[in-house]
Amino acid sequence: MATTSNMFLYSLTIQPPTTISHAIIGQFAGTKEQQILTISGSRLNLLRPDPNLGQVITIVSHDVFSIIRSIASFRLAGSAKDYIILTSDSGRITVLEFVANKNRFSRVHLETFGKSGVRRVTPGQYLAADPKGRACLVASVEKNKFIYVLNRNTQAELTISSPLEAHRHGTLVLSLVALDVGYANPVFASLEIDYSELDQDPSDQAYPDVELVYYELDLGLNHVVRKWSETVDPTSSLLFQVPGGNDGPSGVLVCAEDTVTYRHSNQETFRVPIPRRRGATEDPRRKRIIVSGVMHKLKGGADTFFFLLQTEDGDIFKLTFNMQEDSNGNLTGGVRRIRIKYFDTIPVSNSLCILKTGFLFAACEFGNHHFYQFEKLGDDDEEPEFTSDDFDPRGPYDPIYFHPRPLENLTLVQSIDSLSPLTDSKVVNLMEENTPQIYIVCGNGARSRFRMLKHGLKVHEVVASELPGRASAVWTTKLTRNDTYDTYIVLASSNYTLVMSIGEEVNQVSDSGFITSVTTLAIQQVGEDSLVQIHPKGIRHLHNGQVKEWPVPQHRTIVATAANEQQIAIALSSGEIVYFEVDNGGTLAEYDERKEMPGTVTCLSLGQIPKGRLRSSFLAVGCDDCTVRILSLDPESTLESKSVQALTAAPSALNIMAMDDPLSGGGSSVTCLHIGLNSGVYIRTLLDEITGELTDTRLKFLGPKAVKLFQITIKGQICVLALSSKTWVGYIDPARGFMMTPLNYESLEWGWNFSSEQCEEGIIGIHHSYLRIFSVENLRDNVVQKSVPLTYTPRQLVKHPDQPYFYTIESDNNTLAPQLRAQLLADPDVSNRDAKVLPAKDFGYPRGNNRWASCINIIEPLGEEPRTIQRIEFEDNEAAVSAAVVSFASQDGESFLVVGTGKDMVLNPRQFSAGYIYVYRFREDGKDLEFIHKTKVEEPPMALMAFQGRLAAGIGKILRIYDLGLKQLLRKAQASIAPQLIVSLSTQGSRIIVGDVQQGITMVAYKQDSNTLIPFVDDSVSRWTTCVAMVDYETVAGGDKFGNIWVLRCPEKTSADADDPSSEGLLGREYLHGTPNRLNLMAHFFVQDIPTSIYKTNLTVGGQDILIWTGLQGTIGVFIPFVAREDVDFFQTLEAHMRSEDPPLTGRDHLMYRGYYAPVKGVIDGDLCERYMLLPNDKKEIIASELGRSVREMERKISDARTRSAL
C-alpha cells in the first residue's frame, strides 16, 4: 500500500452478503446429522437444520477472501465424514474439513493447477466429485480439465494425487457431473460444444453441435480416456447424475429447452417434455428450461429415487424412473420409461437440497431463502403424469400443460431473510433515536420488499401487564437455593411493596413475611432456604419461619445495597458501609467494624460467589466524589481498600460479574466490573481476582440518562443489562469479543432475571406503568428488520424532504402490465377455469416479450410494520428509470416528485421509442400524489437531481437544467458532458458530479452569469459507475460494476480555477475529447459486490462521519476515516501480520484479492484485522509482542474501531 497517501480508510462489513450462489449438504461434522454448506460472496457458511424447531441455524461463517467458483463434497470409502472441495480464483484446489470441536474449517490440502483470477482457460469453473470419493474433476469453461485421485495413506490421512490431464482444444463446457458407476472406474459426464470447425467456416452460418462426453479414469493405469460421446439437443444446458451401481441404472439427465432426456452409453434414450403452464395470461408457445434440481434416494430398491427439477418460473416437477423387470419380477438394470408430473411451485432457486429428515432447503436466486417440510411426495394426488412412452426421443411432439396451484406437497417452515438483490438505500433517523435506521429496497418481481434495518437484538415479548400504580423496581426470587424456577415477583414503589407468586397465574401474596408498607431496596435468597428484604430502615431476614430484623442506627437510612447468596453489604446515609455474612446456621452475622467512605455512597456491588469459593472476594463501592473503590472481603483483610478508579462523573450503578473470556476460546471466565455513570456513559473494566486492580477499561455512551446495570442470562451466557435512554445488552461474541447492543424494545426503568416453566430464560422489567416479561431470541443477529412487500423490482428509493414517507419507482421487464392482464382475463374465448388469477407473490407475474410493468409506490415506514399507502401504475409500456424530489424556486420552494420513464425499452442492445419526465405534486403532506404534467425528451433520463431550485437531468450524454412550466418542463441550460450515458448525478454548491455508465466521473461547474455548464475535470480511468456520493466539495466516492469502491479528489488549483469567474473560457476545450484536468485517486478497494448506493453519514452517537455502502448481493459495509497517524500505523502493521499468520483458506493472496483490478490504495481491511479475535492464543501473543502491546489492548483497539463508528 502506498504509505504516501494522505487519506486512510478502515473497511468493515456490517451485513455480510445474503445471496447464496451454491449450497450442498453433507455430514461435515462426522456425525449422522446432515449440515448445509452455503457460499455467500466470499463467505463459507455452515448451517445446521434443526428438525424439532423447523429452523436453519448458522454454526460458523468463515470469510475466505477469494471468489469461490465451485464447491463439492466427497466421502472416502468407510468414512463417516464428508470433506469439502473448493475451487476459487486462487488457481488452486482446496480440500477442507470441518473440525466440530473447534467449530472451524481446517485446510487439509492445497494444490496449485493454474493462474489466479477467474479466467476462461483456468480450471475451477466446474467441479465434480466421484460419488464413492475416489476422484474429482476440475474443468475450465474452455479446453482444460484436470482429474485428481483421492486416497488414504497408511496413517489413514487423506491424500491427493498429481493432476491427470483431460484437455481438449476447441471445446466449451456447459455442464459437468460425475456418474454413479458403483465401484467401477470413475466416469465423468460433460456437456460440451466443439467450436474448432467453426473457425474454419467461411459462411459464418454454421451452428455448433452440443455433445455429451464421458471421461473415464482408469485407476489401474492412472490414465484418463474419452470413453464415449453423442450429439444431444443443441439447447442442452444442464446435467443431473442418475444413481448407479445397486441404486439405479446410472447415466445422466440432459436438460434442454422444453425437454428432459435420459442418456447413457449402453441404454436406450428416453425423453419427456417439460410441462407448460395453462392459463389466460400465459403464452402457450413459451418454452421452459430447467435451472436447478436435486436427486434424492429413498430406501427400498434400485428404482426408489426421484428428481425434483425446477424451471425458470419456479415450477417444480417430479421425475421418476420405471425399471425393466425380468420374468421373475426382478429388476434388470435397464430403464423402461421415465415419468414427469407437476409437484409444487416455489421461488426460483440456485440450489435445492433435500435432507434425510424430510426437509427441503431452497437457496433462492432472489429474495428470502426458504426451508420447507415435505408433507407428501406427490404420489397419490390427481396431477396428470406424462411418460416417455408417448414421446419419440428424436421426433416432434405436442407440448403438454398443467395448472399451477398452491403448495400441497411442501409446507414452508422458515423464511431466512435475504437482502439480495439490494438496489437502493437511504440512511435516515425517522424514529428520532440516537442512531439512524437504514431503509433499503431489495428483491425481484412480486417478491420485492421495502425493509427497515435497525441496530438491535430481536425480542420475544411474553407478557405486558399494566400495573395499578407506578413501580420503581422489580425482583424475582427463589425460596431455596436448589429451586429451578423463581417463586415470587416483588414490586417496589416509593411507599409500598407488592409481592406476587409465579404459577399458571400471577396472584398477590399476603403471607410472604415481607414488609409491604415500605419501599424495598433489594430482595435476595440467602443461605440454603432464607430470604432477605432490605428497606431504607433495616434488613428483614426470613429464616425457618422466623422473622429477624436488623434496624439501622438512629437518624440514618440505607442508601445503597448489594447482596449475593452468602453476603450482604449496605451503605448508610452517613457514609458507613456495613458488611454481613451468612453463617453455617443460616443467620446473618455482622462484621465488627464499619468502613467509612470519604463521600456519599451511590452504589455497591458484590458479584456472585465463584464456583468452589465461600464468598465473593471484593466489594465495589461507588461514591459521589466520582470514584469507584475496590474493598477486600477476605477474612484476613476485610474492607481494606485494594484499588481506586477515578471517573468523569458520579457512578450510578456497579455490577461485578464473571463473563466468558474470549481469550480462552470459551473455556474459562474473567471477572468484570461494569460501571454506569450519571452522564450516561457505560464502562467495562477487568477486575484482577488476586490484587483487585482494574485494567482494560472500555467506554461507551449509551444515552443521556443515568445508567442502571443488572446481571441477566441469555442462552446460557451471563450478560449485562444496561438501562439508559435505551435498553442495552452486553455479551461476548465469539468472533468480535465483548459487544454492547441495544434491544429492539421499550426503554426499561428496571430489569431483572425471570425464570418460570413457561419462560426459562426471561427478563422482567418496568416500563412506565407496565410490567413486561420478555426473552432475547439470539445474540447472533444484531440487526432487526421490518418489511413491506413491493409490486415490481425496485429501481430507486427517494424520501419526502420533510415528512416520513418514501417513494419507490419499480419496473419489471418481459412482464405483462395490469391493464394487459385484465384484458386477457376478460377475453370471452378463455374458459372459466383458465381465467383463475394466481397470486403473483408465489407464482410470479405473467411473462410478455418486451413488455414492461412499472409503478410508483408511496410507503409509510413508521408504525408497527411499514405499509404501502398509494400506488400509481404506468401505462403504454412505459417504465420508470429514475426519480428525485425537487424544490422549484419558481414555485416558492414547493417540492415536487419528478420521475423519468422510458417507453418500449430494450435493454440489450439499448433501444427505446421515447423518454418522458413526469412531475407530481405532493398532497396531504406527501401521502398522495397529484399528476401535473409530463415532458417528452429524446432518451429515457437515467439520472435526475435537484439543483439550485431547478431540475438537473442526465438524458443520454446531455446534462440539462429544467425549470417548472405550466404545461411542461422548460429548458434553461444544457451541455454534452458524458462520453456515453449519464447514470448518476450529485451536487454541492454550483458543482455537479456526473457519473458515466462506462467512462467514470466528470465534474461540471455551473456558471450562473452566463448560464453555462462547463466540465473542468474528469477521471483518467474508465470506470463503469454504479453509484456516486460527494464526500466534500472536492472529493467524490463511488463504486463500479466490477466490485470496486474508490475515492477521487479534484486537485486544489483546478478546483479554485473552476470557481473563479474569470477562468470561464479556459475550462472547456472541445478538441481534447475530455477535460483539461484529471482527478487524483485517493483510495481504491475491491469489495466483491456491485455497489448500488453510497452515502456519507453518521451511525453512532457522537461518532464521526463515515461512508456507508450497499451491494447488490445484500452486503452493507462502511469505510471509517482514520484521524490519527498512530492508528494507521497500528492497523497497517496488524493487517500485514494477519496476511502471514492467517492466510485465506483457499490460498488466495489477500493483497491481490483486495487489489483485483487496481492495487489497494488508502484502505485497510478491517474484516481481516477482526479475524485476530479468532486466532489461537499463541499467534495472538506473537502479533501483540511485535506491535509492543498486550493481547487485551489489541482486542480493545480492534473492537473500538468498529463500535465507535459502526454498528
ChimeraX attribute file (.defattr): number of C-alpha atoms within 10 A of each C-alpha:
attribute: neighborCount
match mode: 1-to-1
recipient: residues
	/A:1	13
	/A:2	11
	/A:3	12
	/A:4	8
	/A:5	13
	/A:6	10
	/A:7	16
	/A:8	22
	/A:9	23
	/A:10	22
	/A:11	23
	/A:12	24
	/A:13	21
	/A:14	19
	/A:15	18
	/A:16	20
	/A:17	27
	/A:18	25
	/A:19	27
	/A:20	25
	/A:21	19
	/A:22	21
	/A:23	23
	/A:24	20
	/A:25	20
	/A:26	23
	/A:27	19
	/A:28	27
	/A:29	19
	/A:30	17
	/A:31	13
	/A:32	11
	/A:33	15
	/A:34	20
	/A:35	23
	/A:36	22
	/A:37	23
	/A:38	22
	/A:39	25
	/A:40	22
	/A:41	25
	/A:42	20
	/A:43	20
	/A:44	20
	/A:45	19
	/A:46	26
	/A:47	19
	/A:48	17
	/A:49	22
	/A:50	15
	/A:51	13
	/A:52	6
	/A:53	10
	/A:54	15
	/A:55	18
	/A:56	21
	/A:57	15
	/A:58	15
	/A:59	14
	/A:60	16
	/A:61	20
	/A:62	16
	/A:63	18
	/A:64	20
	/A:65	27
	/A:66	25
	/A:67	21
	/A:68	24
	/A:69	20
	/A:70	19
	/A:71	23
	/A:72	23
	/A:73	24
	/A:74	24
	/A:75	21
	/A:76	18
	/A:77	13
	/A:78	7
	/A:79	9
	/A:80	13
	/A:81	18
	/A:82	23
	/A:83	21
	/A:84	22
	/A:85	22
	/A:86	21
	/A:87	24
	/A:88	26
	/A:89	26
	/A:90	28
	/A:91	22
	/A:92	23
	/A:93	24
	/A:94	21
	/A:95	24
	/A:96	21
	/A:97	20
	/A:98	21
	/A:99	13
	/A:100	13
	/A:101	7
	/A:102	9
	/A:103	13
	/A:104	15
	/A:105	19
	/A:106	13
	/A:107	15
	/A:108	17
	/A:109	17
	/A:110	17
	/A:111	17
	/A:112	14
	/A:113	17
	/A:114	16
	/A:115	14
	/A:116	18
	/A:117	17
	/A:118	18
	/A:119	16
	/A:120	14
	/A:121	17
	/A:122	23
	/A:123	29
	/A:124	31
	/A:125	24
	/A:126	22
	/A:127	26
	/A:128	25
	/A:129	28
	/A:130	26
	/A:131	23
	/A:132	16
	/A:133	19
	/A:134	21
	/A:135	25
	/A:136	27
	/A:137	27
	/A:138	26
	/A:139	25
	/A:140	22
	/A:141	20
	/A:142	23
	/A:143	20
	/A:144	22
	/A:145	23
	/A:146	20
	/A:147	24
	/A:148	21
	/A:149	21
	/A:150	19
	/A:151	16
	/A:152	13
	/A:153	9
	/A:154	6
	/A:155	6
	/A:156	8
	/A:157	9
	/A:158	15
	/A:159	14
	/A:160	19
	/A:161	12
	/A:162	13
	/A:163	17
	/A:164	16
	/A:165	16
	/A:166	20
	/A:167	14
	/A:168	13
	/A:169	11
	/A:170	16
	/A:171	19
	/A:172	22
	/A:173	22
	/A:174	19
	/A:175	22
	/A:176	24
	/A:177	24
	/A:178	26
	/A:179	26
	/A:180	25
	/A:181	23
	/A:182	17
	/A:183	12
	/A:184	12
	/A:185	14
	/A:186	25
	/A:187	25
	/A:188	26
	/A:189	26
	/A:190	24
	/A:191	25
	/A:192	27
	/A:193	20
	/A:194	18
	/A:195	17
	/A:196	12
	/A:197	10
	/A:198	15
	/A:199	10
	/A:200	9
	/A:201	10
	/A:202	8
	/A:203	7
	/A:204	9
	/A:205	8
	/A:206	12
	/A:207	10
	/A:208	14
	/A:209	16
	/A:210	23
	/A:211	22
	/A:212	25
	/A:213	19
	/A:214	23
	/A:215	21
	/A:216	20
	/A:217	26
	/A:218	14
	/A:219	14
	/A:220	7
	/A:221	7
	/A:222	9
	/A:223	13
	/A:224	18
	/A:225	13
	/A:226	15
	/A:227	14
	/A:228	14
	/A:229	17
	/A:230	14
	/A:231	13
	/A:232	19
	/A:233	18
	/A:234	14
	/A:235	14
	/A:236	24
	/A:237	19
	/A:238	22
	/A:239	27
	/A:240	23
	/A:241	21
	/A:242	26
	/A:243	24
	/A:244	18
	/A:245	14
	/A:246	14
	/A:247	21
	/A:248	24
	/A:249	23
	/A:250	25
	/A:251	26
	/A:252	24
	/A:253	19
	/A:254	23
	/A:255	26
	/A:256	22
	/A:257	16
	/A:258	20
	/A:259	21
	/A:260	27
	/A:261	21
	/A:262	25
	/A:263	20
	/A:264	21
	/A:265	16
	/A:266	10
	/A:267	15
	/A:268	13
	/A:269	16
	/A:270	23
	/A:271	24
	/A:272	26
	/A:273	24
	/A:274	28
	/A:275	23
	/A:276	24
	/A:277	20
	/A:278	17
	/A:279	24
	/A:280	24
	/A:281	23
	/A:282	18
	/A:283	15
	/A:284	14
	/A:285	8
	/A:286	12
	/A:287	15
	/A:288	20
	/A:289	21
	/A:290	26
	/A:291	19
	/A:292	21
	/A:293	21
	/A:294	17
	/A:295	19
	/A:296	15
	/A:297	17
	/A:298	12
	/A:299	9
	/A:300	9
	/A:301	12
	/A:302	21
	/A:303	22
	/A:304	15
	/A:305	19
	/A:306	19
	/A:307	21
	/A:308	23
	/A:309	26
	/A:310	29
	/A:311	22
	/A:312	14
	/A:313	21
	/A:314	21
	/A:315	24
	/A:316	23
	/A:317	22
	/A:318	22
	/A:319	22
	/A:320	19
	/A:321	23
	/A:322	16
	/A:323	18
	/A:324	15
	/A:325	14
	/A:326	9
	/A:327	6
	/A:328	6
	/A:329	8
	/A:330	10
	/A:331	17
	/A:332	12
	/A:333	20
	/A:334	16
	/A:335	21
	/A:336	15
	/A:337	20
	/A:338	20
	/A:339	19
	/A:340	23
	/A:341	21
	/A:342	25
	/A:343	24
	/A:344	20
	/A:345	22
	/A:346	22
	/A:347	26
	/A:348	25
	/A:349	25
	/A:350	19
	/A:351	21
	/A:352	23
	/A:353	21
	/A:354	21
	/A:355	18
	/A:356	12
	/A:357	13
	/A:358	13
	/A:359	22
	/A:360	21
	/A:361	24
	/A:362	23
	/A:363	26
	/A:364	23
	/A:365	19
	/A:366	25
	/A:367	28
	/A:368	23
	/A:369	21
	/A:370	22
	/A:371	22
	/A:372	21
	/A:373	20
	/A:374	16
	/A:375	13
	/A:376	13
	/A:377	13
	/A:378	17
	/A:379	11
	/A:380	7
	/A:381	11
	/A:382	7
	/A:383	13
	/A:384	11
	/A:385	13
	/A:386	20
	/A:387	19
	/A:388	21
	/A:389	14
	/A:390	12
	/A:391	16
	/A:392	13
	/A:393	18
	/A:394	11
	/A:395	6
	/A:396	8
	/A:397	12
	/A:398	8
	/A:399	15
	/A:400	15
	/A:401	17
	/A:402	16
	/A:403	15
	/A:404	17
	/A:405	15
	/A:406	13
	/A:407	14
	/A:408	15
	/A:409	17
	/A:410	22
	/A:411	15
	/A:412	16
	/A:413	16
	/A:414	17
	/A:415	15
	/A:416	16
	/A:417	13
	/A:418	21
	/A:419	28
	/A:420	25
	/A:421	25
	/A:422	32
	/A:423	25
	/A:424	25
	/A:425	25
	/A:426	21
	/A:427	20
	/A:428	17
	/A:429	15
	/A:430	15
	/A:431	13
	/A:432	9
	/A:433	12
	/A:434	16
	/A:435	20
	/A:436	21
	/A:437	19
	/A:438	20
	/A:439	22
	/A:440	24
	/A:441	29
	/A:442	29
	/A:443	26
	/A:444	24
	/A:445	24
	/A:446	19
	/A:447	21
	/A:448	27
	/A:449	25
	/A:450	27
	/A:451	22
	/A:452	23
	/A:453	17
	/A:454	19
	/A:455	21
	/A:456	22
	/A:457	21
	/A:458	21
	/A:459	15
	/A:460	13
	/A:461	14
	/A:462	14
	/A:463	12
	/A:464	15
	/A:465	11
	/A:466	14
	/A:467	13
	/A:468	8
	/A:469	10
	/A:470	17
	/A:471	24
	/A:472	19
	/A:473	21
	/A:474	26
	/A:475	23
	/A:476	24
	/A:477	22
	/A:478	20
	/A:479	17
	/A:480	17
	/A:481	14
	/A:482	9
	/A:483	11
	/A:484	12
	/A:485	20
	/A:486	21
	/A:487	19
	/A:488	22
	/A:489	22
	/A:490	22
	/A:491	23
	/A:492	21
	/A:493	19
	/A:494	12
	/A:495	11
	/A:496	14
	/A:497	21
	/A:498	21
	/A:499	23
	/A:500	18
	/A:501	19
	/A:502	18
	/A:503	14
	/A:504	9
	/A:505	8
	/A:506	12
	/A:507	13
	/A:508	15
	/A:509	15
	/A:510	13
	/A:511	7
	/A:512	14
	/A:513	17
	/A:514	23
	/A:515	17
	/A:516	18
	/A:517	11
	/A:518	17
	/A:519	22
	/A:520	28
	/A:521	23
	/A:522	20
	/A:523	23
	/A:524	23
	/A:525	22
	/A:526	27
	/A:527	22
	/A:528	17
	/A:529	16
	/A:530	22
	/A:531	24
	/A:532	24
	/A:533	19
	/A:534	26
	/A:535	23
	/A:536	20
	/A:537	21
	/A:538	18
	/A:539	23
	/A:540	20
	/A:541	25
	/A:542	21
	/A:543	19
	/A:544	10
	/A:545	9
	/A:546	9
	/A:547	13
	/A:548	14
	/A:549	14
	/A:550	13
	/A:551	14
	/A:552	16
	/A:553	12
	/A:554	7
	/A:555	8
	/A:556	15
	/A:557	18
	/A:558	24
	/A:559	20
	/A:560	25
	/A:561	24
	/A:562	25
	/A:563	24
	/A:564	20
	/A:565	22
	/A:566	22
	/A:567	26
	/A:568	25
	/A:569	20
	/A:570	24
	/A:571	26
	/A:572	21
	/A:573	18
	/A:574	17
	/A:575	20
	/A:576	19
	/A:577	22
	/A:578	21
	/A:579	24
	/A:580	17
	/A:581	21
	/A:582	19
	/A:583	12
	/A:584	10
	/A:585	9
	/A:586	17
	/A:587	17
	/A:588	23
	/A:589	13
	/A:590	16
	/A:591	13
	/A:592	8
	/A:593	12
	/A:594	15
	/A:595	16
	/A:596	16
	/A:597	16
	/A:598	11
	/A:599	16
	/A:600	19
	/A:601	30
	/A:602	23
	/A:603	25
	/A:604	28
	/A:605	27
	/A:606	25
	/A:607	26
	/A:608	19
	/A:609	17
	/A:610	13
	/A:611	8
	/A:612	6
	/A:613	8
	/A:614	11
	/A:615	21
	/A:616	21
	/A:617	21
	/A:618	26
	/A:619	27
	/A:620	24
	/A:621	28
	/A:622	30
	/A:623	20
	/A:624	16
	/A:625	17
	/A:626	18
	/A:627	18
	/A:628	24
	/A:629	22
	/A:630	25
	/A:631	22
	/A:632	22
	/A:633	19
	/A:634	13
	/A:635	10
	/A:636	8
	/A:637	11
	/A:638	18
	/A:639	22
	/A:640	16
	/A:641	18
	/A:642	17
	/A:643	16
	/A:644	17
	/A:645	14
	/A:646	11
	/A:647	15
	/A:648	12
	/A:649	16
	/A:650	22
	/A:651	31
	/A:652	25
	/A:653	24
	/A:654	28
	/A:655	25
	/A:656	27
	/A:657	24
	/A:658	21
	/A:659	19
	/A:660	23
	/A:661	18
	/A:662	22
	/A:663	21
	/A:664	12
	/A:665	16
	/A:666	12
	/A:667	9
	/A:668	12
	/A:669	15
	/A:670	16
	/A:671	18
	/A:672	24
	/A:673	22
	/A:674	25
	/A:675	27
	/A:676	30
	/A:677	24
	/A:678	19
	/A:679	19
	/A:680	22
	/A:681	22
	/A:682	27
	/A:683	18
	/A:684	21
	/A:685	19
	/A:686	20
	/A:687	24
	/A:688	14
	/A:689	14
	/A:690	10
	/A:691	12
	/A:692	21
	/A:693	15
	/A:694	20
	/A:695	16
	/A:696	14
	/A:697	15
	/A:698	16
	/A:699	14
	/A:700	16
	/A:701	18
	/A:702	25
	/A:703	19
	/A:704	14
	/A:705	15
	/A:706	21
	/A:707	28
	/A:708	25
	/A:709	24
	/A:710	20
	/A:711	21
	/A:712	21
	/A:713	21
	/A:714	20
	/A:715	14
	/A:716	8
	/A:717	13
	/A:718	17
	/A:719	22
	/A:720	22
	/A:721	26
	/A:722	30
	/A:723	26
	/A:724	26
	/A:725	19
	/A:726	21
	/A:727	24
	/A:728	23
	/A:729	23
	/A:730	20
	/A:731	21
	/A:732	19
	/A:733	15
	/A:734	17
	/A:735	15
	/A:736	18
	/A:737	19
	/A:738	21
	/A:739	17
	/A:740	22
	/A:741	22
	/A:742	23
	/A:743	21
	/A:744	20
	/A:745	16
	/A:746	14
	/A:747	18
	/A:748	22
	/A:749	21
	/A:750	24
	/A:751	26
	/A:752	20
	/A:753	23
	/A:754	25
	/A:755	20
	/A:756	15
	/A:757	12
	/A:758	10
	/A:759	14
	/A:760	17
	/A:761	19
	/A:762	23
	/A:763	23
	/A:764	24
	/A:765	25
	/A:766	26
	/A:767	18
	/A:768	17
	/A:769	14
	/A:770	18
	/A:771	21
	/A:772	19
	/A:773	21
	/A:774	19
	/A:775	21
	/A:776	19
	/A:777	13
	/A:778	12
	/A:779	19
	/A:780	11
	/A:781	12
	/A:782	22
	/A:783	19
	/A:784	16
	/A:785	16
	/A:786	16
	/A:787	18
	/A:788	17
	/A:789	18
	/A:790	29
	/A:791	26
	/A:792	26
	/A:793	26
	/A:794	31
	/A:795	19
	/A:796	23
	/A:797	22
	/A:798	19
	/A:799	19
	/A:800	20
	/A:801	14
	/A:802	9
	/A:803	12
	/A:804	18
	/A:805	20
	/A:806	21
	/A:807	24
	/A:808	27
	/A:809	28
	/A:810	28
	/A:811	26
	/A:812	24
	/A:813	22
	/A:814	15
	/A:815	22
	/A:816	23
	/A:817	26
	/A:818	16
	/A:819	13
	/A:820	17
	/A:821	17
	/A:822	14
	/A:823	12
	/A:824	17
	/A:825	19
	/A:826	12
	/A:827	11
	/A:828	10
	/A:829	9
	/A:830	14
	/A:831	12
	/A:832	11
	/A:833	11
	/A:834	14
	/A:835	17
	/A:836	13
	/A:837	13
	/A:838	15
	/A:839	12
	/A:840	13
	/A:841	16
	/A:842	16
	/A:843	20
	/A:844	19
	/A:845	24
	/A:846	19
	/A:847	19
	/A:848	18
	/A:849	11
	/A:850	14
	/A:851	21
	/A:852	26
	/A:853	29
	/A:854	28
	/A:855	23
	/A:856	24
	/A:857	22
	/A:858	24
	/A:859	23
	/A:860	20
	/A:861	22
	/A:862	14
	/A:863	8
	/A:864	7
	/A:865	13
	/A:866	17
	/A:867	17
	/A:868	19
	/A:869	12
	/A:870	14
	/A:871	17
	/A:872	13
	/A:873	19
	/A:874	20
	/A:875	16
	/A:876	13
	/A:877	18
	/A:878	27
	/A:879	28
	/A:880	32
	/A:881	22
	/A:882	28
	/A:883	27
	/A:884	24
	/A:885	21
	/A:886	24
	/A:887	20
	/A:888	20
	/A:889	14
	/A:890	12
	/A:891	13
	/A:892	9
	/A:893	12
	/A:894	13
	/A:895	21
	/A:896	25
	/A:897	22
	/A:898	20
	/A:899	23
	/A:900	30
	/A:901	28
	/A:902	27
	/A:903	21
	/A:904	17
	/A:905	22
	/A:906	16
	/A:907	10
	/A:908	6
	/A:909	7
	/A:910	7
	/A:911	14
	/A:912	16
	/A:913	13
	/A:914	16
	/A:915	24
	/A:916	21
	/A:917	23
	/A:918	19
	/A:919	24
	/A:920	18
	/A:921	16
	/A:922	16
	/A:923	11
	/A:924	7
	/A:925	12
	/A:926	24
	/A:927	19
	/A:928	14
	/A:929	20
	/A:930	13
	/A:931	12
	/A:932	13
	/A:933	16
	/A:934	18
	/A:935	14
	/A:936	16
	/A:937	15
	/A:938	13
	/A:939	21
	/A:940	27
	/A:941	27
	/A:942	24
	/A:943	25
	/A:944	29
	/A:945	22
	/A:946	22
	/A:947	22
	/A:948	16
	/A:949	19
	/A:950	19
	/A:951	24
	/A:952	26
	/A:953	27
	/A:954	30
	/A:955	23
	/A:956	21
	/A:957	17
	/A:958	19
	/A:959	25
	/A:960	19
	/A:961	25
	/A:962	20
	/A:963	18
	/A:964	19
	/A:965	12
	/A:966	8
	/A:967	10
	/A:968	17
	/A:969	19
	/A:970	14
	/A:971	13
	/A:972	14
	/A:973	16
	/A:974	18
	/A:975	15
	/A:976	16
	/A:977	25
	/A:978	26
	/A:979	17
	/A:980	14
	/A:981	22
	/A:982	28
	/A:983	26
	/A:984	23
	/A:985	27
	/A:986	21
	/A:987	20
	/A:988	14
	/A:989	10
	/A:990	15
	/A:991	22
	/A:992	23
	/A:993	23
	/A:994	27
	/A:995	29
	/A:996	27
	/A:997	23
	/A:998	20
	/A:999	20
	/A:1000	24
	/A:1001	31
	/A:1002	23
	/A:1003	27
	/A:1004	26
	/A:1005	21
	/A:1006	18
	/A:1007	17
	/A:1008	10
	/A:1009	7
	/A:1010	10
	/A:1011	12
	/A:1012	17
	/A:1013	23
	/A:1014	25
	/A:1015	27
	/A:1016	24
	/A:1017	26
	/A:1018	26
	/A:1019	21
	/A:1020	14
	/A:1021	13
	/A:1022	14
	/A:1023	21
	/A:1024	20
	/A:1025	27
	/A:1026	23
	/A:1027	27
	/A:1028	28
	/A:1029	22
	/A:1030	22
	/A:1031	20
	/A:1032	12
	/A:1033	14
	/A:1034	18
	/A:1035	18
	/A:1036	22
	/A:1037	23
	/A:1038	27
	/A:1039	31
	/A:1040	23
	/A:1041	19
	/A:1042	18
	/A:1043	20
	/A:1044	24
	/A:1045	25
	/A:1046	21
	/A:1047	23
	/A:1048	22
	/A:1049	22
	/A:1050	22
	/A:1051	15
	/A:1052	10
	/A:1053	8
	/A:1054	18
	/A:1055	19
	/A:1056	12
	/A:1057	15
	/A:1058	24
	/A:1059	15
	/A:1060	11
	/A:1061	12
	/A:1062	9
	/A:1063	12
	/A:1064	17
	/A:1065	9
	/A:1066	12
	/A:1067	19
	/A:1068	20
	/A:1069	14
	/A:1070	9
	/A:1071	7
	/A:1072	8
	/A:1073	9
	/A:1074	19
	/A:1075	21
	/A:1076	16
	/A:1077	18
	/A:1078	21
	/A:1079	22
	/A:1080	15
	/A:1081	19
	/A:1082	19
	/A:1083	22
	/A:1084	24
	/A:1085	26
	/A:1086	23
	/A:1087	25
	/A:1088	23
	/A:1089	23
	/A:1090	25
	/A:1091	31
	/A:1092	27
	/A:1093	24
	/A:1094	27
	/A:1095	22
	/A:1096	18
	/A:1097	17
	/A:1098	19
	/A:1099	27
	/A:1100	17
	/A:1101	16
	/A:1102	12
	/A:1103	14
	/A:1104	16
	/A:1105	17
	/A:1106	20
	/A:1107	20
	/A:1108	25
	/A:1109	25
	/A:1110	29
	/A:1111	28
	/A:1112	24
	/A:1113	27
	/A:1114	28
	/A:1115	28
	/A:1116	24
	/A:1117	22
	/A:1118	27
	/A:1119	24
	/A:1120	24
	/A:1121	19
	/A:1122	17
	/A:1123	12
	/A:1124	9
	/A:1125	10
	/A:1126	10
	/A:1127	14
	/A:1128	21
	/A:1129	13
	/A:1130	13
	/A:1131	21
	/A:1132	19
	/A:1133	15
	/A:1134	23
	/A:1135	23
	/A:1136	15
	/A:1137	20
	/A:1138	22
	/A:1139	15
	/A:1140	11
	/A:1141	15
	/A:1142	15
	/A:1143	16
	/A:1144	20
	/A:1145	21
	/A:1146	26
	/A:1147	22
	/A:1148	21
	/A:1149	18
	/A:1150	22
	/A:1151	16
	/A:1152	17
	/A:1153	23
	/A:1154	23
	/A:1155	18
	/A:1156	18
	/A:1157	14
	/A:1158	13
	/A:1159	17
	/A:1160	21
	/A:1161	23
	/A:1162	24
	/A:1163	27
	/A:1164	26
	/A:1165	22
	/A:1166	22
	/A:1167	16
	/A:1168	22
	/A:1169	24
	/A:1170	22
	/A:1171	17
	/A:1172	25
	/A:1173	22
	/A:1174	18
	/A:1175	17
	/A:1176	12
	/A:1177	14
	/A:1178	9
	/A:1179	16
	/A:1180	21
	/A:1181	17
	/A:1182	15
	/A:1183	20
	/A:1184	19
	/A:1185	12
	/A:1186	12
	/A:1187	17
	/A:1188	11
	/A:1189	12
	/A:1190	17
	/A:1191	20
	/A:1192	16
	/A:1193	15
	/A:1194	22
	/A:1195	23
	/A:1196	17
	/A:1197	15
	/A:1198	21
	/A:1199	18
	/A:1200	15
	/A:1201	19
	/A:1202	20
	/A:1203	16
	/A:1204	18
	/A:1205	20
	/A:1206	22
	/A:1207	21
